[in-house]
C-alpha cells in the first residue's frame, strides 16, 4: 500500500453539533472545530477513493471536500447517523454500479430500507446504483492500493465493524473490542477511536475508555472522533497526551502504507 490520506468529513455524534435547540457553550462556540457533522471519513491514495459511512449530511460533506469520484463505500453499521445519506451516492454511480461493502446484517437493512437503490436504471440517473457486497469478519478488500480489513467490535449489544486500512485503525461507535480485533489494532501508525463523552455510555467509549484502548494497543498517533457537545475542542486538546489529538471536520492526515505488523497479519 502506498501513502494515502484520510479526511475527516464529520466527527460528531448522532445529534451533530450544534444540537438542535441547545444553547450550551459548545453548541454556541465561535471555534469552527466545535461544529461537527455526523461521523464519516474519506480515504484517498492518489488514484482511488473510498468513504466509510454516509450520514445524513453526506451531500454537504461531498460538496465541501469536492469529492467527485468514489470507488467504494464501507459501512460500520446501519444506524441513521451512519447510513442515511445513501441516496446521495447516486452522484457516484451515474456511469456504473458503486460497490458497497458491509456486514450481512447491514446489507439486508439496505435491501429493506433502500430497495430503489438496487438494480437501478443507470441511464435514468435518479437513483443510486449500488452493488452490495457482504464482507466477512477479518476479510480484506483491496481498493486501489488500500487494503481494508473488517474488524468486529461491539456497539452495545450489536456486533458492528471497525476497519483497518494499512497502518490506520478506524474504530467508531465502540463499547468493546474483542481480543482478536485488538490484535489487528496493534502496530498502527494512527488509531481513530470514538470518545462520546466523559462518563460511561452503554454503547460508546467514554473518554477514559478510549484513552485506555489507545494505551493498550500503542499507536504512534491517535485521534478522537464521534464526540458529543460535552467536549469543547480546544479544552479537550489541552488535556490529552502529546500523541493523542481531537479530530475535527475537515482535518486531513497522512496515512502510511503497509508496515511490518500488517505484513505479519495478512501474509
Residue frames as qw, qx, qy, qz and C-alpha x, y, z in Angstrom:
[[0.000, 0.888, 0.461, 0.000, 0.00, 0.00, 0.00],
 [0.396, 0.361, -0.024, 0.844, 1.39, 3.38, -0.95],
 [0.088, -0.223, -0.438, 0.866, 0.90, 6.51, 1.14],
 [0.105, -0.607, -0.622, -0.484, -2.62, 7.87, 1.29],
 [0.049, -0.186, 0.313, -0.930, -4.59, 10.43, 3.23],
 [0.173, -0.542, -0.815, 0.108, -7.61, 10.49, 5.49],
 [0.112, -0.308, -0.036, -0.944, -10.06, 13.39, 5.57],
 [0.024, 0.353, 0.797, -0.490, -12.48, 13.66, 8.47],
 [0.110, -0.424, -0.540, -0.719, -15.79, 14.51, 6.77],
 [0.533, -0.630, -0.106, -0.555, -17.59, 14.53, 10.10],
 [0.366, 0.208, -0.758, 0.498, -16.60, 13.95, 13.72],
 [0.412, -0.270, 0.290, -0.821, -19.85, 14.43, 15.63],
 [0.257, 0.100, 0.916, -0.292, -22.24, 12.15, 17.41],
 [0.161, 0.453, 0.837, 0.261, -25.71, 11.22, 16.17],
 [0.023, 0.848, 0.405, -0.342, -27.12, 14.64, 17.11],
 [0.480, 0.569, 0.105, 0.660, -24.38, 16.58, 15.34],
 [0.368, -0.615, -0.263, 0.646, -23.10, 19.83, 16.83],
 [0.299, -0.178, 0.449, -0.823, -24.73, 22.29, 17.33],
 [0.013, 0.316, 0.943, -0.099, -27.50, 20.14, 18.79],
 [0.167, -0.544, -0.485, -0.664, -30.95, 21.39, 17.79],
 [0.477, -0.760, -0.289, -0.333, -32.31, 23.72, 20.45],
 [0.761, -0.410, -0.228, 0.448, -29.17, 23.64, 22.61],
 [0.110, 0.944, -0.078, 0.302, -27.52, 26.84, 23.83],
 [0.806, -0.493, 0.063, 0.320, -24.56, 25.31, 25.69],
 [0.170, -0.823, 0.338, 0.424, -21.09, 26.81, 25.31],
 [0.422, -0.158, 0.767, 0.457, -20.04, 24.21, 22.72],
 [0.381, 0.584, 0.695, 0.174, -23.16, 24.48, 20.58],
 [0.135, 0.974, 0.179, -0.035, -22.78, 28.27, 20.51],
 [0.621, -0.471, 0.264, 0.568, -19.00, 28.24, 20.18],
 [0.367, 0.866, -0.157, -0.300, -17.22, 30.50, 17.70],
 [0.269, -0.481, 0.792, 0.262, -14.49, 27.88, 17.23],
 [0.674, 0.329, -0.387, -0.536, -15.24, 26.24, 13.87],
 [0.310, 0.237, -0.918, 0.061, -13.77, 22.99, 15.18],
 [0.265, 0.093, 0.761, -0.585, -16.74, 22.72, 17.55],
 [0.695, 0.341, -0.013, -0.632, -19.16, 22.43, 14.63],
 [0.215, -0.255, 0.935, 0.120, -19.37, 18.72, 13.91],
 [0.720, 0.155, -0.329, -0.591, -21.33, 16.87, 11.25],
 [0.935, -0.178, 0.232, -0.200, -22.12, 13.17, 11.65],
 [0.450, -0.575, 0.634, 0.253, -19.07, 10.91, 11.61],
 [0.862, 0.474, 0.173, 0.050, -17.60, 9.82, 8.28],
 [0.364, -0.649, 0.453, 0.491, -14.15, 9.66, 6.67],
 [0.724, 0.674, -0.098, -0.108, -12.71, 9.81, 3.16],
 [0.642, -0.454, 0.501, 0.361, -9.58, 7.85, 2.25],
 [0.628, 0.764, -0.092, -0.120, -7.59, 8.54, -0.91],
 [0.784, -0.291, 0.358, 0.416, -4.44, 7.01, -2.34],
 [0.116, -0.464, 0.425, 0.768, -3.99, 9.44, -5.22],
 [0.224, 0.070, -0.712, -0.661, -5.92, 7.44, -7.80],
 [0.431, -0.384, -0.791, -0.204, -8.69, 5.86, -5.77],
 [0.220, -0.294, 0.347, -0.863, -11.11, 6.97, -3.09],
 [0.452, -0.382, -0.802, -0.084, -13.43, 5.36, -0.58],
 [0.318, -0.496, 0.235, -0.773, -15.63, 6.56, 2.25],
 [0.280, -0.189, -0.898, 0.283, -16.56, 4.89, 5.50],
 [0.011, 0.599, 0.684, -0.417, -20.21, 5.67, 6.31],
 [0.032, 0.330, 0.365, 0.870, -22.55, 8.15, 4.66],
 [0.052, -0.435, -0.671, 0.599, -24.56, 10.03, 7.26],
 [0.233, 0.796, 0.542, -0.135, -27.41, 12.50, 6.75],
 [0.048, 0.909, -0.113, -0.399, -25.02, 15.31, 5.75],
 [0.716, -0.067, 0.517, 0.465, -23.07, 13.29, 3.20],
 [0.455, 0.750, 0.340, 0.339, -24.17, 15.56, 0.35],
 [0.115, -0.987, 0.091, -0.060, -22.83, 18.62, 2.18],
 [0.647, -0.553, 0.443, 0.281, -19.61, 16.80, 3.06],
 [0.715, 0.246, 0.496, 0.428, -19.05, 15.71, -0.53],
 [0.296, 0.887, 0.198, 0.293, -19.61, 19.24, -1.83],
 [0.337, -0.920, 0.192, 0.057, -17.37, 20.84, 0.79],
 [0.563, -0.506, 0.581, 0.297, -14.49, 18.49, 0.08],
 [0.454, 0.615, -0.404, -0.503, -15.05, 18.35, -3.68],
 [0.492, -0.107, 0.863, 0.045, -15.49, 14.59, -3.83],
 [0.546, 0.453, -0.269, -0.651, -16.17, 13.75, -7.46],
 [0.708, 0.234, -0.637, -0.194, -15.34, 10.05, -7.59],
 [0.598, -0.426, 0.592, -0.333, -15.69, 7.05, -5.28],
 [0.398, 0.278, -0.851, -0.200, -14.51, 3.51, -5.87],
 [0.516, -0.277, -0.809, 0.045, -16.26, 2.03, -2.85],
 [0.417, -0.576, 0.178, -0.680, -18.23, 2.68, 0.32],
 [0.461, -0.047, -0.840, 0.280, -17.76, 0.75, 3.56],
 [0.503, -0.619, -0.110, -0.593, -20.34, 0.79, 6.35],
 [0.024, 0.304, -0.791, 0.531, -19.67, 0.29, 10.03],
 [0.107, 0.339, 0.883, -0.307, -23.34, -0.32, 10.90],
 [0.027, 0.486, 0.666, 0.565, -26.86, 0.69, 9.94],
 [0.136, -0.669, -0.485, 0.547, -27.80, 3.44, 12.40],
 [0.332, 0.877, 0.344, 0.052, -29.26, 6.55, 10.81],
 [0.125, -0.935, 0.217, 0.250, -26.27, 8.79, 11.53],
 [0.401, -0.443, 0.697, 0.397, -24.04, 6.43, 9.53],
 [0.365, 0.169, 0.845, 0.352, -26.23, 5.32, 6.63],
 [0.303, 0.721, 0.557, -0.279, -29.00, 7.80, 5.88],
 [0.136, 0.731, -0.271, -0.611, -27.02, 9.69, 3.23],
 [0.552, -0.013, 0.781, 0.292, -27.07, 6.65, 0.98],
 [0.512, 0.738, 0.434, -0.071, -29.39, 8.32, -1.55],
 [0.130, 0.929, -0.223, -0.265, -26.67, 10.82, -2.46],
 [0.531, -0.311, 0.702, 0.358, -24.48, 8.01, -3.71],
 [0.652, 0.634, 0.416, -0.007, -26.43, 8.41, -6.96],
 [0.204, 0.937, -0.229, -0.166, -23.88, 11.07, -7.95],
 [0.202, -0.610, 0.753, 0.142, -21.13, 8.44, -7.80],
 [0.505, 0.071, 0.857, 0.073, -22.95, 5.71, -9.72],
 [0.495, 0.637, 0.019, -0.590, -24.04, 7.55, -12.86],
 [0.480, 0.584, -0.570, -0.322, -21.77, 5.53, -15.14],
 [0.641, 0.101, -0.761, 0.013, -21.88, 2.18, -13.42],
 [0.730, -0.589, -0.327, -0.109, -22.63, 0.48, -10.11],
 [0.027, -0.706, 0.516, -0.484, -20.84, 1.65, -6.99],
 [0.678, -0.076, -0.716, 0.146, -19.58, -1.19, -4.81],
 [0.443, -0.632, 0.232, -0.592, -20.78, -1.08, -1.21],
 [0.554, 0.092, -0.790, 0.245, -19.26, -3.30, 1.47],
 [0.469, -0.456, 0.319, -0.686, -20.94, -4.11, 4.77],
 [0.253, -0.107, 0.923, -0.270, -21.81, -6.94, 7.11],
 [0.094, -0.297, -0.888, -0.339, -24.61, -9.30, 6.10],
 [0.078, -0.645, -0.653, 0.389, -26.96, -7.60, 8.58],
 [0.017, 0.593, -0.026, -0.805, -26.28, -4.15, 7.13],
 [0.052, 0.076, -0.732, -0.675, -26.65, -5.39, 3.56],
 [0.089, -0.475, -0.870, -0.095, -30.07, -6.79, 4.46],
 [0.054, -0.676, -0.394, 0.620, -31.03, -3.49, 6.10],
 [0.037, 0.401, -0.358, -0.842, -30.12, -1.62, 2.90],
 [0.067, -0.164, -0.868, -0.464, -32.19, -4.04, 0.83],
 [0.113, -0.620, -0.762, 0.150, -35.22, -3.39, 3.04],
 [0.110, -0.746, -0.258, 0.604, -34.85, 0.36, 3.62],
 [0.131, 0.673, -0.315, -0.657, -33.45, 1.40, 0.23],
 [0.714, 0.209, 0.659, 0.112, -34.76, -1.13, -2.32],
 [0.498, 0.852, 0.134, -0.086, -34.83, 1.53, -5.05],
 [0.081, -0.840, 0.497, 0.201, -31.04, 1.76, -4.87],
 [0.530, -0.212, 0.802, 0.175, -30.59, -1.79, -6.15],
 [0.439, 0.286, 0.754, 0.396, -30.57, -2.73, -9.81],
 [0.184, 0.774, 0.221, -0.565, -31.41, 0.87, -10.68],
 [0.643, 0.655, 0.291, 0.272, -31.54, 2.19, -14.24],
 [0.536, -0.334, 0.073, 0.772, -28.19, 3.95, -14.66],
 [0.228, 0.382, 0.433, 0.784, -29.40, 5.95, -17.64],
 [0.257, -0.815, -0.459, -0.243, -32.26, 7.49, -15.65],
 [0.379, 0.361, -0.339, 0.782, -29.80, 8.79, -13.08],
 [0.422, -0.608, -0.022, -0.672, -32.46, 9.46, -10.46],
 [0.872, -0.460, 0.048, -0.157, -31.48, 6.63, -8.14],
 [0.255, -0.658, 0.705, 0.067, -28.27, 5.21, -6.73],
 [0.891, 0.267, -0.334, -0.151, -26.97, 2.12, -8.49],
 [0.347, -0.656, 0.628, -0.233, -25.30, 0.10, -5.75],
 [0.773, 0.169, -0.610, -0.044, -23.62, -3.29, -5.91],
 [0.618, -0.632, 0.305, -0.354, -23.97, -4.66, -2.38],
 [0.683, 0.302, -0.644, 0.165, -21.23, -6.97, -1.21],
 [0.779, -0.617, -0.019, -0.108, -21.15, -8.79, 2.12],
 [0.353, 0.607, -0.612, 0.363, -17.76, -8.55, 3.79],
 [0.835, -0.344, -0.427, 0.045, -16.96, -11.18, 6.39],
 [0.511, -0.841, 0.177, 0.031, -15.24, -10.54, 9.73],
 [0.532, -0.568, 0.495, 0.387, -11.47, -10.16, 9.22],
 [0.695, 0.471, 0.432, 0.330, -11.86, -10.26, 5.44],
 [0.244, -0.546, 0.201, 0.776, -9.66, -7.86, 3.49],
 [0.546, 0.732, 0.396, 0.097, -10.82, -5.95, 0.40],
 [0.467, -0.239, 0.232, 0.819, -8.37, -4.05, -1.79],
 [0.304, 0.897, 0.320, -0.038, -9.36, -0.68, -3.27],
 [0.316, 0.884, -0.303, 0.164, -6.54, 0.73, -5.34],
 [0.481, 0.378, -0.670, 0.420, -3.56, 0.32, -3.04],
 [0.380, -0.402, 0.442, -0.706, -5.66, 0.39, 0.14],
 [0.439, -0.093, -0.893, 0.007, -6.17, -2.90, 1.99],
 [0.463, -0.361, 0.157, -0.794, -9.38, -2.61, 4.04],
 [0.368, -0.052, -0.918, 0.136, -9.99, -5.24, 6.73],
 [0.558, -0.539, -0.220, -0.591, -13.29, -5.56, 8.62],
 [0.250, 0.151, -0.786, 0.545, -12.81, -5.91, 12.38],
 [0.489, -0.594, -0.588, -0.251, -15.77, -6.96, 14.54],
 [0.092, 0.147, -0.514, 0.840, -16.38, -4.75, 17.58],
 [0.153, -0.574, -0.794, 0.129, -19.34, -4.31, 19.91],
 [0.111, -0.296, -0.064, -0.947, -21.70, -1.33, 19.84],
 [0.631, -0.203, 0.328, -0.673, -23.76, -2.06, 22.92],
 [0.746, -0.013, 0.641, -0.179, -25.42, -5.38, 22.14],
 [0.764, 0.628, 0.060, -0.132, -24.72, -5.21, 18.41],
 [0.675, -0.235, 0.429, 0.552, -21.68, -6.53, 16.55],
 [0.425, 0.891, 0.035, -0.158, -20.55, -3.94, 14.02],
 [0.832, 0.265, 0.038, 0.486, -17.37, -3.30, 12.04],
 [0.208, -0.847, 0.258, 0.415, -14.31, -1.23, 12.68],
 [0.816, 0.563, -0.007, 0.133, -11.74, -1.16, 9.87],
 [0.534, -0.573, 0.356, 0.510, -8.00, -1.40, 9.48],
 [0.638, 0.763, 0.064, 0.082, -6.61, 0.27, 6.36],
 [0.551, 0.568, -0.376, 0.482, -2.84, -0.14, 6.08],
 [0.426, 0.002, -0.591, 0.685, -1.39, 1.34, 9.25],
 [0.310, -0.243, 0.101, -0.914, -4.67, 3.09, 10.17],
 [0.123, -0.343, -0.919, 0.149, -7.34, 1.78, 12.51],
 [0.296, -0.255, -0.125, -0.912, -10.82, 3.35, 12.37],
 [0.283, -0.300, -0.882, 0.230, -12.93, 2.41, 15.39],
 [0.250, -0.188, 0.077, -0.947, -16.17, 4.27, 15.94],
 [0.741, -0.251, -0.107, -0.613, -19.40, 3.55, 17.85],
 [0.640, 0.154, -0.729, 0.186, -17.48, 1.12, 20.04],
 [0.624, -0.647, 0.163, -0.408, -18.21, -0.16, 23.53],
 [0.745, -0.414, 0.520, 0.052, -15.90, -3.19, 23.49],
 [0.486, 0.626, -0.557, -0.247, -13.17, -4.64, 21.26],
 [0.991, -0.110, 0.053, -0.049, -12.87, -8.44, 21.13],
 [0.583, -0.597, 0.438, 0.334, -9.36, -9.75, 21.73],
 [0.691, 0.236, 0.514, 0.450, -8.87, -10.95, 18.13],
 [0.289, 0.874, 0.236, 0.311, -9.72, -7.47, 16.85],
 [0.397, -0.884, 0.179, 0.170, -7.38, -5.94, 19.43],
 [0.708, -0.237, 0.466, 0.475, -4.51, -7.83, 17.79],
 [0.500, 0.568, 0.438, 0.485, -5.37, -6.22, 14.44],
 [0.040, -0.974, -0.108, -0.194, -5.12, -2.80, 16.10],
 [0.647, -0.612, 0.214, 0.401, -1.56, -3.29, 17.26],
 [0.574, -0.093, 0.436, 0.687, 1.37, -1.80, 15.36],
 [0.298, 0.828, 0.437, 0.184, -0.64, 1.10, 13.96],
 [0.330, 0.200, -0.010, 0.923, 0.74, 4.46, 12.94],
 [0.269, -0.155, 0.055, -0.949, -2.70, 6.01, 13.51],
 [0.108, -0.391, -0.907, 0.111, -5.76, 4.98, 15.50],
 [0.299, -0.263, -0.106, -0.911, -9.07, 6.84, 15.22],
 [0.276, -0.298, -0.893, 0.194, -11.47, 6.00, 18.03],
 [0.285, -0.684, -0.329, -0.585, -14.73, 7.36, 19.35],
 [0.286, -0.144, -0.617, 0.719, -14.93, 9.08, 22.73],
 [0.120, -0.673, -0.609, -0.401, -18.55, 10.10, 23.09],
 [0.334, -0.831, -0.024, -0.444, -18.45, 11.81, 26.47],
 [0.018, 0.589, -0.663, 0.462, -16.65, 11.90, 29.82],
 [0.541, -0.195, 0.672, -0.467, -18.91, 9.48, 31.66],
 [0.267, -0.026, 0.945, 0.188, -19.86, 5.91, 30.67],
 [0.613, 0.280, -0.142, -0.725, -22.35, 5.13, 27.92],
 [0.813, -0.022, 0.552, -0.182, -23.86, 1.69, 27.19],
 [0.830, 0.435, 0.322, 0.136, -22.84, 1.62, 23.52],
 [0.451, 0.810, -0.166, 0.337, -19.89, 4.02, 23.14],
 [0.663, -0.049, -0.353, 0.659, -16.47, 4.51, 24.66],
 [0.258, -0.949, -0.117, 0.139, -16.15, 7.28, 27.18],
 [0.247, 0.875, -0.388, 0.153, -13.02, 9.42, 27.05],
 [0.491, -0.573, 0.641, -0.140, -11.43, 7.24, 29.74],
 [0.860, 0.101, 0.500, -0.008, -12.17, 4.04, 27.81],
 [0.661, 0.744, -0.027, 0.094, -10.90, 5.48, 24.52],
 [0.027, 0.831, -0.530, 0.169, -7.64, 6.51, 26.15],
 [0.706, -0.340, 0.610, -0.119, -7.43, 3.04, 27.67],
 [0.878, 0.381, 0.283, 0.070, -7.64, 1.37, 24.25],
 [0.411, 0.862, -0.248, 0.163, -5.06, 3.79, 22.86],
 [0.299, -0.711, 0.613, -0.171, -2.69, 2.99, 25.70],
 [0.831, -0.111, 0.536, -0.102, -3.29, -0.75, 25.31],
 [0.835, 0.439, 0.282, 0.175, -2.59, -1.04, 21.56],
 [0.500, -0.579, 0.218, 0.606, 0.02, 1.73, 21.41],
 [0.580, 0.694, 0.283, 0.319, -0.39, 3.55, 18.08],
 [0.482, 0.071, -0.030, 0.873, 2.12, 6.25, 17.20],
 [0.158, -0.044, 0.031, -0.986, -0.73, 8.77, 16.96],
 [0.005, 0.470, 0.880, -0.068, -4.41, 8.71, 17.88],
 [0.171, -0.161, -0.156, -0.959, -7.42, 10.90, 17.08],
 [0.183, 0.337, 0.790, -0.479, -10.72, 11.10, 18.96],
 [0.221, -0.111, -0.509, -0.825, -13.96, 11.27, 16.96],
 [0.438, -0.481, -0.700, -0.294, -17.74, 10.83, 17.31],
 [0.242, -0.073, -0.511, 0.821, -17.71, 13.49, 20.03],
 [0.133, -0.761, -0.634, -0.036, -20.71, 14.98, 21.79],
 [0.049, 0.807, 0.020, 0.589, -21.28, 18.59, 22.78],
 [0.725, -0.677, -0.070, 0.106, -19.83, 17.67, 26.18],
 [0.709, -0.225, 0.189, 0.641, -16.40, 18.44, 24.72],
 [0.224, 0.946, -0.085, -0.220, -15.01, 21.77, 23.56],
 [0.846, 0.450, -0.146, 0.246, -12.26, 21.12, 21.03],
 [0.278, 0.709, -0.417, 0.497, -9.53, 23.35, 22.47],
 [0.544, -0.578, 0.420, -0.439, -10.16, 22.45, 26.10],
 [0.978, -0.058, 0.188, -0.067, -10.07, 18.72, 25.37],
 [0.735, 0.561, -0.229, 0.304, -6.97, 19.04, 23.17],
 [0.010, 0.757, -0.450, 0.474, -5.09, 20.73, 26.01],
 [0.653, -0.465, 0.481, -0.353, -5.68, 17.86, 28.44],
 [0.978, 0.197, -0.008, -0.069, -4.70, 14.98, 26.16],
 [0.725, -0.374, 0.380, 0.437, -1.31, 13.22, 25.98],
 [0.007, -0.628, 0.396, 0.670, 1.05, 14.59, 23.28],
 [0.060, -0.105, 0.870, 0.478, 0.35, 11.75, 20.82],
 [0.107, 0.544, 0.832, -0.025, -3.46, 11.98, 21.14],
 [0.030, 0.067, -0.139, -0.988, -5.46, 14.67, 19.35],
 [0.429, 0.502, 0.561, -0.499, -9.05, 15.76, 18.86],
 [0.300, 0.249, 0.686, 0.614, -10.22, 15.22, 15.30],
 [0.244, 0.570, 0.269, -0.737, -12.34, 17.92, 13.67],
 [0.655, 0.624, 0.424, -0.034, -14.33, 18.24, 10.48],
 [0.457, 0.880, -0.130, 0.028, -12.02, 18.92, 7.54],
 [0.413, -0.697, 0.574, 0.121, -8.84, 17.68, 9.22],
 [0.851, 0.451, -0.266, -0.048, -6.58, 15.84, 6.74],
 [0.520, -0.643, 0.561, 0.041, -3.89, 13.46, 7.98],
 [0.472, 0.492, -0.694, -0.232, -1.41, 11.30, 6.05],
 [0.905, -0.197, 0.301, -0.225, -1.78, 7.55, 6.36],
 [0.098, -0.583, 0.773, 0.232, 1.25, 5.35, 5.89],
 [0.700, 0.239, -0.563, -0.369, 1.42, 2.17, 3.89],
 [0.937, -0.203, -0.276, -0.069, 1.71, -1.44, 4.95],
 [0.144, -0.748, 0.587, -0.275, 4.02, -1.89, 7.93],
 [0.219, 0.289, -0.927, 0.095, 5.64, -4.96, 9.46],
 [0.376, 0.084, 0.742, -0.549, 2.66, -5.70, 11.72],
 [0.701, 0.409, 0.057, -0.581, 0.29, -5.68, 8.77],
 [0.500, 0.451, -0.709, -0.210, 2.58, -7.97, 6.80],
 [0.049, -0.161, 0.928, -0.331, 2.54, -10.35, 9.77],
 [0.519, 0.240, 0.545, -0.613, -1.26, -10.33, 9.92],
 [0.693, 0.536, 0.049, -0.480, -2.03, -10.63, 6.23],
 [0.591, 0.574, -0.554, -0.121, 0.90, -12.57, 4.82]]
